[in-house]
Amino acid sequence: MLAFILRRLAQSIAVLLAVGLVAFALFHYIGDPINAMVGQDTSMQEREELREKLGLNDPAPLQFARFIVNSVQGKFGLSYRTSEPVGRMILERLPATLELAFCAAVFAMGVGVPMGVWTGLYPRHWTSRFLQAASLIGVSLPTFLIGILLIMIFAVILGLLPSFGRGNTVQLGWWTSGFFTFSGLKALILPSITLGLFQLTLIMRLVRSEMLEVMRTDYIKFARARGLSNRAVNFGHALKNTLVPVITIAGLQLGAIIAFSIVTETVFSWPGMGQLFVQSVQFADIPVMAAYLLLVAFFFVVINLVVDLLYYAVDPRLRGGMTTASARGH
Amino acid sequence: MKVDIRRWALAGTAALALSLGTVAADAKTFKWANSGDVSSMDPYYRNETFLTTFLENIYEPLVRRDKKLALEPGLAVKWGQTAPTTWFFDLRPGVKFHDGTPFTADDVIFSLHRASTGGSNMKGYFTSVKTVRKVSDMRVEIDTSVPDPLLAIKLATIAIMSKTWAEKNNATVAADATKNEENFATRNAMGTGPFILKDRRAGEKTILVNNPNWWDKPAHNLTEVIFTPVVNPATRVAALKAGDIDMMYEVPPQDTEGLKKDANIKVIEGPETRIVYLGFDQERNELLESNIKGKNPFKDRRVREAFYRSIDVEAIKRTVMRGQSYPTALMVAPGINGHVGELDKRPPMLKTEEAKKLLADAGYPNGFETGMDCPNDRYVNDEKICQAVVAMLARIGIKVNLLAQTRSKYFTKILRKADFGPGDTSFYMLGWSPAATYDVHNVFESLLQTPSKETKKGAFNASGYSNKKLDELADKIEVETDKAKRDAMILEATRLYTQDYAYIPLHQQAVIWASRKNIELHQPADNRFPLRFVQVK
């Protein structure tokens, strides 16, 4: 078990290095941050001096090496745009993104799985057909458009929910939370739906097809023959056996939710990391972009690891394999 | 038990609502949004309009601008020159910083020093300043190396900070992105202005509250101001329509019509001081991006004239700008000192044959090909304007290869290099506002004088336009303190560059703001937004 985790961690370092390298190669194409950093009257010499001081004239491999050495020590430098420490900028925006991603994931799972089970159990029922058709909207409309539509309906026309922002937040140590105020909770609704809708559709369709398949298998028939209740059959036996692929997808999608919250955060002016990233791209704010990309890569690595570990929890066959594997290790 | 909890919760919410309700009755909260955040709370961090105008609500300059952009007393009650190279500023007595410490000459000397050194972006304003002297607690004198008629105007942009506060918090040097530690002034502020910084959350929101001890009589009635950056224009519009914000600073031009139809919203628009113009490489002996080899067509005045008089700015205004532009013939806008109204008339458009004849006379009977550089995220509809220009020039046989790209790449390409060598462009679009001084000399110095590493003139003259006579006049205008003589020279210099067709001035773009109906505010032409004129009805 430990060896497995260590191996995965070693792999993840390679992944992070690769992401960092690709990011740095890309930064050369986003333009010169200097012009965004100075006023129009700043002389050419001053611009050149600034470029020199920031090390932008150094060859890319050297810049990359310097970035890696500093990042390992937890030094991400100052943002070119605001002169704030990058580490803290990201840390301050992390809670907003994670809370939003959490709500979106809960929404996607909490609604998607029951809907999938229902449409899987009763594929011919009219409600199933309706849900199937409606869920097409989730996959076919771009996030941006869904967000704006929701804002138009619930904020502008009905005036029920705020059109943007996070509402009032509560400070818990370094974490800011919107879970404990009325306006904070209200502000979460629209962005969570927007962000989670695509995942919801995906999960619902996945659960449905898995359910359809499992319901045809022999052990379900035997379970019914044993006279087990519908509930025990549907949830205890059928659903549980659909979960391995669902967990894989849901896990990967959680990473995607965090990474792709960029669009949702921009639409709802949500003060999270995605919005920070967009602002940074406009200013060619290399330190922030580099740190953000590494962090997202890190999230993906961690989530993948957790997903792998969850398999063991769900699938007893793997658990058996693991004990023998680790026994062999001893 | 359950019921009990619910009842308590209900009572709690009711009490909360009640208390909020009573506060709301006399509190005037003003919520506004812009596409981007203020980059810092340090007033010298960037010399950009949005940062300086935002911080002017917290920090104040020695001399400030009134509604018509004229200078009026700020932290100085009186100023002037005792000698051609000496300025004096008599400070306003009885002014206190937000923390209660009194404002004195020490704060002025400290602030001017901080603004002219370290990571400050305001150094450009201090090129003529030799020494800043404290004469008494309420009087400061400044010696300049050469006569500087514009010094007081320049200081209208320099905010005065508290010396005691900066020293206490280790913020005596301006914030600097190249340093590895954060500056306290990046997130905190201590000024004398009408508003106090209450809460700064970079990228999320910034809250200001009324300064009850402000020295001036407030023309606003605000108790609290909440500023939020809302990046997405559609969300900004929706937020204004929903009443979640009271005012938006940057309105996307395509939404203006829609907002005007909304009965709860008013759209405020006027010309901005920035001039958007086209320039040509008149420096190289062979253009970088052209099929003409061995010579540079743009060195010929007839070619420039054919270009100038074939571009229909009225058509651009009508179609591309949807009426939201103010065509111009000069490189400075009305309202800027030195705008010569009598010369602000564009020569009439040429017929296609006439323009072709000019080109033929210059030796290009079949026209020629040239590259063109254009930003696509810097000015209003920048790329579309360039596309329209391409089409208009095609009619006279000029094939323009347009390269429109994002500003950070675009500026790097067209601006002069650090060694003052020309940028890599043949034909380009740029915008300029003499925001530093509101005076035409800034335009002569930056855009029209011959680029020179030694004199540092012409730093943004991406064309390499050069006219000896204009150079001399501009140098004289810089130090002339007699207004009548100065104006006469400005007239002459303006005539020179317009007759040379040095540039093709296109228009001033419109400043467009929108607010809820119950908001009264003042929109100056420099796109600044002073909160001290805002009233919530």
Interface residues (C-beta under 8 A of the other chain):
Chain A: I30 G31 D32 P33 I34 N35 A36 M37 V38 G39 Q40 D41 T42 S43 M44 Q45 E46 R47 E48 L50 K53 L54 K75 G77 L78 S79 Y80 R81 T82 S83 E84 P85 M89 E92 R93 I148 I151 M152 A155 V156 G159 P162 S163 F164 G165 R166 F182 T266 V267 F268 S269 P271 Q275 L276 V278 Q279 Q282 F283 A284
Chain B: T13 A33 G36 D37 S39 S40 D42 Y45 R46 N47 E48 G119 N121 K123 G124 A175 D176 A177 T178 K179 N180 E181 E182 N183 T186 R187 R201 A202 G203 E204 K205 T228 P229 V230 V231 N232 A234 T235 A238 A239 K241 A242 G243 D244 D377 T406 R407 S408 K409 Y410 F411 T412 L415 R416 K417 A418 D419 F420 W432 S433 A435 A436 N442 S446 K456 A459 F460
